[in-house]
């Protein structure tokens, strides 16, 4: 993102804020933690602030991750209002719409926020958007833009969605077909650039055009599905999460088995077009797997991966091998 902005002719100066100075010399660096209350003093000469500081690691401690994300967003919003920053751009996720078997395909960009609050990253996004709504009421002069990307993919991206394609089989639930829509980080950056320019505002969805049906995903990936009843899938996943075996709550699995495709009306109206198709984005996800094996969001050591992938009972049921090993270690 920073490299893109410093090369643009639309911005007179680009100021980068981080805890350490980066290697892009064309930017003006200001070293400060975005959670620092003194942030307002460091941004008093800034017109537009794009907030990207966040911790969304799948394996992060949920409490520490949420505390960081909310403190960072709150400080940025408060400091921006105090420093009279004209526009603030934030990124959450289209996950806030929720993933459900009866979702419209695609979901309307201005549709309701229906995701279930939980301890995962979706809960973080919901809390951040609540902060945005409160900030709009408290600071009506501050222009706020929130980008909600579909499943983000690309180099360096590690999420429950990308890990889904590291599994020996693709988990599905009986009676429902997922639809797959991706947002490559290149397209997210181009949308952020438009937002920084003020070409879009409010809540804006970001993603590749259209979606892929499950059959097409299986054809392109070469990974077959593994179908289970919804009750068994989510019940087992939640028990494994409570045991600390899997990193994400069971509600995160909704986003790999139910549709949450978005319609990017605002960006299309601004003349934006994604550079990446869903097919090309999926191809890169598959290229970046690096021979890792994941079951229900948990990356397996080589020995466990061999045991799990060798049997027919993979995905949720495949975690039985993990449970056995964890309990055996605890007894020891």
Order of alpha helices (4+ residues) and beta strands (2+ residues): alpha-beta-beta-alpha-beta-alpha-beta-alpha-beta-beta-alpha-beta-beta-beta-alpha-beta-beta-alpha-beta-alpha-alpha-alpha-alpha-beta-beta-alpha-alpha-alpha
